[in-house]
C-alpha cells in the first residue's frame, strides 16, 4: 500500500531468486508449513479452504521459529508496471498522470509473519508505493491473532476455531475474497484512473489509519461470526499507522469505537466450496482531521458470495459483493442533502489452468443519490466532479495472467468505463468536460515475491 524507490536491479534480483530450488509458498509461511503455494492460494491473495483454515488458526499451523536467521519469517514483494491511459491529456493542458506510459516500480513490501507460539501468530506488512509523483513508506495490512481450537471427543479435525484479531484495516482479517481489503483486482495501477471514483466508507479505507480489536468464531467449517470495534490509530496504536499520515489533516479521526460485523455460511465438498454472507460497519468520522467537534456518520451494509472449484488442472472461482451506504452529514458542508446513499456492486469470475495460466473478467458499478451540492464540485473526488449531481459509475476489468514460477506473475489488465461520475461525460479536476472512456487504460505488470 504505502511507498520507497525500488531500483529495477533489485527487482531483477528478486525475480531471479524466485527460480531457485525450494522457493515455494508465501516465503514467510513456507518455512513454517512446508506447503506449496497452491495449498493456500488459488493465486495470491485469493485463499483456498486450507488457506482460510491457516489464517483463522492464527497463522500458527506448522513449526515456530527455532533457528536464526533461516527461520526468521521475513518475505519481500515487488511490483513493476506500466500504465497506458487512453487520453492522458486534460483540456487545461495538465496530465492525468506524468508517469503515463513509463515503466515504474509500483510497490515494494516487506512482510513479517507466522507463528510466535502455538496460539499466537501475525501477518505484518510495510509498503513503499508510487503515489503518482514520488514514493511514500508506511504501515500496510496488519493482522495479529490469538487463536484456539476445540476438537470434539473422537474427532480428527477441530469443530470450532475461535480467537481474537488486532488489525488496522476493516475486512483485512476476512478469509473470503469478497470484501474490500481483498477483492479483485488484486493489483491495480498506482497511476492513472482505476476503480470507483466514489467509494463507500468501508470500501475506501487505507490500511493503517485505524486499529480494531475483535473476536471471531468458525463452527464446523460452516458458520462464521465476528465482531470488531475500530478507533483512530493514535497513541499506543500509532504503530499500525506508522508513516502513513505526515499530514495530520488527512488522518480520519473516528469518534470513539466504531462497530464492524461479519457473518457467513460456508460449505466445502470435494473440490468445491461456497460462501454466502453479510458484513457491515457504522463509522462516526470527524471531517476535518481533528479529534473533536461535529462528525459524519456512515452506515454500511454488505452482502457477498463466493464459489470455488479447485483442482490441479482446472480452477474456477467467482465472487460478488454489494454494499449499501447511508451517509448522514453532520460535519461535511456544501451538500444539498442532509443524508445521501451510495450503492456499489462488484462481480468477477476467474479461470486458471494448472495454476499457471489465468484469466479474469470483472464488472463494477456504483449508484448514488443526487446531491448537486456535493458531487458537482470538481474537487469532490481525486478525479473530478459530476455534471448531473450523481456519483454513478460503471465499468469492467479484464486481466490475463501467466505465472512462469510460483512467485512471479506477469499480467495484462484492461479497465474500461461506460459511465463515470454520473454519465458518459463528467467534469475533470479543472472543471472541464471529459469523457468516461478517456479513462480506459492498460496496466502491464510483473508481481514477484521471495
C-alpha positions as CSV (number, residue, x, y, z in Angstrom):
1,X,0.0,0.0,0.0
2,X,2.3,2.8,1.1
3,X,5.5,3.8,-0.6
4,X,10.3,3.9,-1.4
5,X,12.1,3.8,-4.6
6,X,12.7,0.3,-5.9
7,X,15.5,0.1,-8.4
8,X,14.9,-2.2,-11.3
9,X,18.1,-4.0,-10.4
10,X,16.6,-5.0,-7.0
11,X,13.5,-6.3,-8.8
12,X,15.6,-8.3,-11.2
13,X,17.4,-9.9,-8.3
14,X,14.2,-10.8,-6.7
15,X,12.8,-12.4,-9.8
16,X,15.9,-14.4,-10.5
17,X,16.0,-15.6,-6.8
18,X,12.5,-17.0,-7.2
19,X,13.5,-19.7,-9.5
20,X,16.0,-21.1,-7.0
21,X,15.2,-24.6,-5.8
22,X,12.9,-24.8,-2.8
23,X,11.2,-21.4,-3.4
24,X,7.6,-22.2,-2.7
25,X,4.5,-20.9,-0.9
26,X,4.4,-17.4,0.7
27,X,8.0,-17.3,1.9
28,X,7.2,-16.2,5.4
29,X,4.8,-19.1,5.8
30,X,6.5,-21.6,3.5
31,X,9.3,-22.4,6.0
32,X,6.7,-22.7,8.7
33,X,4.2,-25.1,7.0
34,X,6.3,-26.8,4.3
35,X,3.3,-26.3,2.0
36,X,3.3,-25.4,-1.7
37,X,1.8,-22.0,-2.5
38,X,-1.2,-23.7,-4.2
39,X,-2.2,-25.2,-0.9
40,X,-3.1,-21.8,0.4
41,X,-3.8,-19.7,-2.7
42,X,-5.7,-20.1,-5.9
43,X,-3.5,-17.2,-6.9
44,X,-2.2,-14.7,-4.4
45,X,-4.1,-13.3,-2.5
46,X,-7.2,-15.5,-3.2
47,X,-7.3,-18.1,-0.4
48,X,-8.2,-21.8,-0.8
49,X,-10.1,-23.7,2.0
50,X,-6.7,-24.7,3.5
51,X,-5.6,-21.0,3.3
52,X,-8.7,-19.9,5.2
53,X,-8.1,-22.5,7.9
54,X,-4.4,-21.4,8.2
55,X,-5.5,-17.7,8.6
56,X,-8.3,-18.4,11.1
57,X,-6.0,-20.6,13.1
58,X,-3.9,-17.5,13.7
59,X,-1.1,-18.3,11.2
60,X,0.0,-20.9,13.7
61,X,0.0,-24.2,11.7
62,X,3.4,-25.8,11.3
63,X,6.6,-25.0,13.2
64,X,7.6,-22.0,15.2
65,X,10.9,-20.1,14.9
66,X,13.6,-22.4,16.2
67,X,16.7,-21.1,14.4
68,X,18.2,-17.8,13.3
69,X,18.4,-16.4,10.7
70,X,17.0,-19.1,8.5
71,X,13.7,-19.4,10.4
72,X,13.0,-15.7,10.7
73,X,9.6,-15.2,9.0
74,X,10.5,-12.4,6.6
75,X,9.4,-12.1,2.9
76,X,9.5,-9.3,0.3
77,X,7.2,-8.5,-2.6
78,X,7.9,-6.2,-5.6
79,X,5.6,-4.9,-8.4
80,X,6.9,-3.2,-11.5
81,X,4.5,-1.9,-14.2
82,X,3.5,0.5,-16.9
83,X,0.1,2.2,-17.4
84,X,-1.2,3.5,-20.7
85,X,-4.3,5.7,-20.3
86,X,-6.4,6.2,-23.4
87,X,-6.4,10.0,-23.0
88,X,-3.7,11.3,-20.6
89,X,-4.3,14.9,-21.6
90,X,-6.7,17.2,-19.8
91,X,-8.3,20.2,-21.6
92,X,-6.2,22.6,-19.4
93,X,-3.0,21.1,-20.7
94,X,-2.4,19.2,-17.5
95,X,-1.7,15.4,-17.5
96,X,-3.8,12.8,-15.8
97,X,-0.5,11.3,-14.8
98,X,3.0,12.4,-15.6
99,X,4.2,8.8,-15.4
100,X,1.8,7.5,-18.1
101,X,3.5,5.1,-20.5
102,X,6.6,4.9,-18.3
103,X,7.8,1.7,-16.6
104,X,7.6,2.4,-12.9
105,X,8.4,0.4,-9.7
106,X,4.8,0.4,-8.3
107,X,5.3,-1.2,-4.9
108,X,7.8,-2.9,-2.6
109,X,6.6,-4.6,0.5
110,X,8.3,-6.2,3.5
111,X,6.4,-8.9,5.4
112,X,6.9,-10.4,8.8
113,X,4.5,-13.1,9.6
114,X,3.9,-16.5,11.1
115,X,3.8,-18.5,14.3
116,X,5.0,-17.0,17.5
117,X,3.5,-19.6,19.8
118,X,1.0,-22.4,19.4
119,X,-1.8,-19.9,19.7
120,X,-0.3,-16.5,18.6
121,X,0.6,-15.5,15.1
122,X,0.7,-12.5,12.8
123,X,0.7,-11.1,9.3
124,X,2.5,-7.7,9.2
125,X,3.2,-5.7,6.1
126,X,5.1,-2.4,5.4
127,X,5.0,-1.0,1.9
128,X,6.6,1.6,-0.2
129,X,4.4,2.6,-3.1
130,X,4.5,5.0,-6.0
131,X,1.9,7.9,-5.4
132,X,2.0,9.5,-8.9
133,X,4.9,11.8,-8.3
134,X,7.1,10.0,-5.8
135,X,7.3,7.3,-3.2
136,X,6.0,7.1,0.4
137,X,6.5,4.4,3.0
138,X,4.2,3.3,5.8
139,X,2.4,0.5,7.6
140,X,0.3,-1.7,5.3
141,X,-2.1,-4.5,6.1
142,X,-1.5,-5.9,9.6
143,X,-3.4,-8.7,11.4
144,X,-2.3,-10.1,14.8
145,X,-4.2,-13.1,16.1
146,X,-4.6,-15.1,19.3
147,X,-6.4,-18.3,18.3
148,X,-7.5,-21.7,19.7
149,X,-9.5,-24.7,18.5
150,X,-11.8,-27.3,20.1
151,X,-11.9,-30.9,18.9
152,X,-15.0,-32.9,19.8
153,X,-14.4,-36.3,21.5
154,X,-13.3,-38.8,18.9
155,X,-12.9,-36.1,16.3
156,X,-9.9,-35.7,13.9
157,X,-10.4,-32.1,13.0
158,X,-11.4,-29.0,15.0
159,X,-15.2,-28.4,15.1
160,X,-14.6,-24.9,16.4
161,X,-11.9,-22.3,15.7
162,X,-12.1,-19.1,17.7
163,X,-9.9,-16.2,18.6
164,X,-9.1,-12.5,18.7
165,X,-7.8,-10.3,15.9
166,X,-6.0,-7.0,16.3
167,X,-5.8,-5.3,12.8
168,X,-5.5,-2.0,11.0
169,X,-7.9,-2.3,8.1
170,X,-11.6,-3.2,8.3
171,X,-12.1,-6.5,6.3
172,X,-8.3,-7.3,6.2
173,X,-9.0,-10.1,8.7
174,X,-11.5,-11.7,6.4
175,X,-10.8,-15.0,4.7
176,X,-13.1,-14.7,1.6
177,X,-12.1,-12.6,-1.4
178,X,-15.4,-10.7,-1.5
179,X,-14.7,-7.9,0.9
180,X,-13.0,-4.5,0.2
181,X,-9.5,-5.4,1.5
182,X,-9.2,-8.5,-0.8
183,X,-11.5,-8.1,-3.8
184,X,-10.4,-8.0,-7.4
185,X,-8.4,-6.5,-9.0
186,X,-5.8,-7.8,-6.5
187,X,-3.2,-5.5,-8.0
188,X,-4.2,-2.1,-9.5
189,X,-2.1,0.6,-11.1
190,X,-0.7,3.3,-8.8
191,X,-1.1,5.8,-11.7
192,X,-4.0,6.9,-13.9
193,X,-7.6,6.1,-13.0
194,X,-8.8,2.8,-11.7
195,X,-11.8,1.5,-9.7
196,X,-14.7,3.6,-8.4
197,X,-14.1,7.4,-8.0
198,X,-16.8,7.4,-5.3
199,X,-16.3,4.7,-2.7
200,X,-18.3,3.7,0.4
201,X,-16.6,4.3,3.7
202,X,-15.9,0.6,4.3
203,X,-14.7,0.2,0.7
204,X,-12.2,3.1,0.8
205,X,-10.0,2.6,3.9
206,X,-6.3,2.8,3.6
207,X,-4.5,0.4,5.9
208,X,-3.1,2.0,8.9
209,X,-5.4,4.9,9.7
210,X,-7.4,2.8,12.2
211,X,-6.9,-0.1,14.6
212,X,-9.5,-2.6,15.7
213,X,-9.8,-5.4,18.2
214,X,-12.3,-8.1,17.5
215,X,-13.4,-11.7,18.4
216,X,-14.4,-14.4,15.9
217,X,-15.6,-18.0,15.8
218,X,-15.9,-20.5,12.9
219,X,-18.1,-23.5,13.8
220,X,-17.8,-26.8,12.0
221,X,-16.3,-25.1,8.9
222,X,-19.8,-23.8,8.3
223,X,-20.8,-20.8,10.4
224,X,-18.6,-17.8,10.8
225,X,-19.3,-14.8,13.1
226,X,-17.1,-11.8,14.1
227,X,-17.5,-8.5,15.9
228,X,-14.7,-5.9,15.8
229,X,-14.5,-2.3,17.2
230,X,-12.3,0.2,15.4
231,X,-10.9,3.5,16.5
232,X,-8.3,6.0,15.3
233,X,-4.8,4.5,15.2
234,X,-3.1,7.1,17.5
235,X,-1.4,6.9,20.9
236,X,-0.3,3.4,21.7
237,X,-2.0,2.2,18.5
238,X,0.0,4.5,16.2
239,X,2.3,1.6,15.3
240,X,-0.5,0.5,13.0
241,X,-0.3,3.8,11.2
242,X,3.5,4.2,11.1
243,X,4.4,6.7,8.4
244,X,1.0,6.9,6.7
245,X,-0.1,10.4,7.7
246,X,2.6,13.1,8.0
247,X,-0.3,15.5,7.2
248,X,-2.5,15.3,10.3
249,X,-5.5,16.7,8.5
250,X,-5.5,13.6,6.3
251,X,-6.0,11.4,9.3
252,X,-9.6,10.1,9.5
253,X,-10.2,10.6,13.2
254,X,-13.0,8.5,14.5
255,X,-15.4,9.3,17.3
256,X,-15.0,6.5,19.9
257,X,-15.3,2.9,18.9
258,X,-16.9,2.0,15.6
259,X,-18.5,-1.4,15.2
260,X,-17.8,-3.9,12.4
261,X,-19.6,-7.2,12.0
262,X,-19.3,-10.2,9.8
263,X,-21.4,-13.4,9.4
264,X,-21.0,-16.1,6.8
265,X,-22.2,-19.5,5.8
266,X,-19.6,-21.7,4.3
267,X,-19.7,-25.2,2.8
268,X,-16.9,-27.3,1.3
269,X,-17.5,-30.5,-0.7
270,X,-14.9,-32.3,-2.8
271,X,-13.1,-29.7,-4.9
272,X,-15.8,-27.2,-4.4
273,X,-16.7,-24.5,-1.8
274,X,-19.3,-21.9,-1.5
275,X,-19.8,-18.9,0.9
276,X,-22.8,-16.6,1.4
277,X,-22.5,-13.8,3.9
278,X,-23.1,-10.3,5.2
279,X,-20.8,-7.6,6.7
280,X,-21.1,-4.0,7.7
281,X,-19.8,-1.1,9.7
282,X,-21.1,2.1,11.3
283,X,-18.5,4.8,11.3
284,X,-18.5,8.2,13.0
285,X,-15.8,10.3,11.4
286,X,-14.7,13.8,12.1
287,X,-14.5,15.7,8.8
288,X,-11.5,18.0,9.5
289,X,-8.9,15.6,10.8
290,X,-9.2,16.7,14.4
291,X,-10.3,14.6,17.3
292,X,-13.5,16.5,18.3
293,X,-16.4,18.6,17.1
294,X,-19.2,17.6,14.6
295,X,-18.9,14.3,12.7
296,X,-20.4,12.4,9.8
297,X,-22.0,9.0,10.3
298,X,-21.6,6.3,7.6
299,X,-23.8,3.2,7.8
300,X,-22.5,0.4,5.5
301,X,-24.3,-2.9,5.0
302,X,-22.9,-5.6,2.6
303,X,-23.9,-8.9,1.1
304,X,-21.4,-11.2,-0.5
305,X,-21.0,-14.7,-2.1
306,X,-18.1,-16.8,-3.3
307,X,-17.8,-20.1,-5.3
308,X,-14.6,-22.1,-5.9
309,X,-13.8,-25.2,-7.8
310,X,-10.2,-26.1,-7.3
311,X,-8.3,-29.0,-8.9
312,X,-4.7,-29.4,-10.0
313,X,-5.6,-28.8,-13.6
314,X,-8.8,-26.6,-13.9
315,X,-9.7,-24.0,-11.3
316,X,-12.8,-21.8,-11.4
317,X,-13.7,-19.1,-8.9
318,X,-16.4,-16.4,-8.7
319,X,-17.0,-13.6,-6.2
320,X,-19.7,-11.0,-5.8
321,X,-20.4,-8.2,-3.3
322,X,-23.0,-5.5,-2.8
323,X,-22.7,-2.6,-0.3
324,X,-25.4,-0.1,0.6
325,X,-24.3,3.0,2.4
326,X,-26.2,5.8,4.1
327,X,-24.1,8.9,4.9
328,X,-25.5,11.3,7.5
329,X,-23.8,14.7,7.1
330,X,-23.1,16.2,10.4
331,X,-19.7,17.8,9.7
332,X,-19.3,17.9,5.9
333,X,-20.5,21.2,4.4
334,X,-21.7,22.1,1.0
335,X,-24.1,19.2,0.5
336,X,-27.6,19.6,-0.9
337,X,-29.0,16.9,1.3
338,X,-28.7,16.0,5.0
339,X,-28.2,12.4,4.0
340,X,-27.0,10.6,0.9
341,X,-26.9,7.0,-0.2
342,X,-24.3,5.1,-2.3
343,X,-24.7,1.5,-3.6
344,X,-21.8,-0.4,-5.1
345,X,-21.7,-3.8,-6.7
346,X,-18.8,-5.9,-7.9
347,X,-18.7,-9.4,-9.5
348,X,-15.9,-11.3,-11.1
349,X,-15.1,-14.7,-12.5
350,X,-11.6,-16.4,-12.9
351,X,-10.2,-19.4,-14.6
352,X,-6.8,-20.9,-14.0
353,X,-5.2,-23.8,-15.9
354,X,-2.6,-25.8,-13.9
355,X,-2.2,-22.7,-11.6
356,X,-0.1,-21.2,-14.4
357,X,-2.3,-19.5,-17.0
358,X,-5.2,-17.4,-15.7
359,X,-7.9,-15.1,-16.9
360,X,-10.4,-12.9,-15.1
361,X,-13.4,-10.8,-16.1
362,X,-14.9,-8.3,-13.5
363,X,-17.7,-5.8,-13.5
364,X,-18.2,-2.9,-11.1
365,X,-20.9,-0.3,-10.7
366,X,-21.9,2.4,-8.2
367,X,-25.1,4.4,-8.0
368,X,-25.9,7.2,-5.5
369,X,-28.5,9.8,-4.6
370,X,-28.5,13.1,-6.4
371,X,-26.6,15.8,-4.5
372,X,-25.8,18.8,-6.7
373,X,-24.0,20.5,-3.8
374,X,-21.7,17.6,-3.2
375,X,-20.9,15.7,-6.4
376,X,-20.9,18.6,-9.0
377,X,-17.8,20.1,-7.3
378,X,-14.8,19.2,-9.5
379,X,-12.9,18.7,-6.2
380,X,-15.5,16.2,-4.9
381,X,-13.1,13.3,-5.7
382,X,-9.5,13.0,-6.9
383,X,-10.7,12.6,-10.4
384,X,-13.3,15.4,-10.7
385,X,-17.0,16.0,-10.3
386,X,-20.4,15.1,-11.7
387,X,-22.3,17.0,-14.3
388,X,-25.7,15.8,-13.1
389,X,-25.1,15.6,-9.3
390,X,-24.7,11.8,-9.0
391,X,-21.6,9.7,-8.5
392,X,-22.9,6.9,-10.8
393,X,-20.0,4.9,-12.4
394,X,-19.9,1.7,-14.4
395,X,-17.0,-0.3,-15.8
396,X,-15.3,-3.6,-16.2
397,X,-11.8,-5.1,-15.7
398,X,-10.2,-7.9,-17.7
399,X,-6.9,-9.5,-16.8
400,X,-4.7,-12.2,-18.3
401,X,-2.1,-13.8,-16.1
402,X,0.9,-16.1,-16.6
403,X,2.9,-17.5,-13.7
404,X,6.2,-19.0,-15.0
405,X,7.2,-19.7,-11.4
406,X,5.3,-19.9,-8.2
407,X,6.1,-16.4,-7.1
408,X,6.3,-14.5,-10.4
409,X,3.2,-13.2,-12.1
410,X,3.1,-11.5,-15.5
411,X,-0.2,-9.7,-16.1
412,X,-2.0,-7.6,-18.6
413,X,-5.0,-5.7,-17.1
414,X,-7.5,-3.6,-19.0
415,X,-10.0,-1.3,-17.3
416,X,-12.9,0.4,-19.2
417,X,-15.6,2.8,-18.2
418,X,-19.0,3.2,-19.8
419,X,-20.1,5.7,-17.1
420,X,-18.0,7.9,-14.8
421,X,-19.3,10.3,-12.1
422,X,-22.8,10.5,-13.4
423,X,-22.7,9.7,-17.1
424,X,-20.6,9.2,-20.3
425,X,-19.1,12.6,-19.6
426,X,-18.1,14.3,-16.4
427,X,-16.0,17.3,-15.1
428,X,-12.3,16.8,-14.7
429,X,-10.5,18.3,-11.6
430,X,-10.2,21.6,-13.5
431,X,-13.9,21.7,-14.2
432,X,-13.6,20.8,-17.9
433,X,-15.7,18.2,-19.6
434,X,-14.1,14.8,-20.1
435,X,-15.4,11.5,-21.5
436,X,-15.7,8.5,-19.2
437,X,-14.0,6.3,-21.9
438,X,-11.0,8.7,-21.8
439,X,-10.0,6.9,-18.6
440,X,-9.8,3.5,-20.2
441,X,-6.4,2.1,-19.6
442,X,-4.0,-0.8,-19.9
443,X,-1.8,-1.9,-17.0
444,X,1.1,-4.3,-17.6
445,X,2.9,-5.5,-14.5
446,X,5.2,-8.1,-13.0
447,X,4.5,-9.1,-9.5
448,X,7.2,-11.1,-7.6
449,X,7.7,-12.3,-4.0
450,X,10.5,-14.0,-2.3
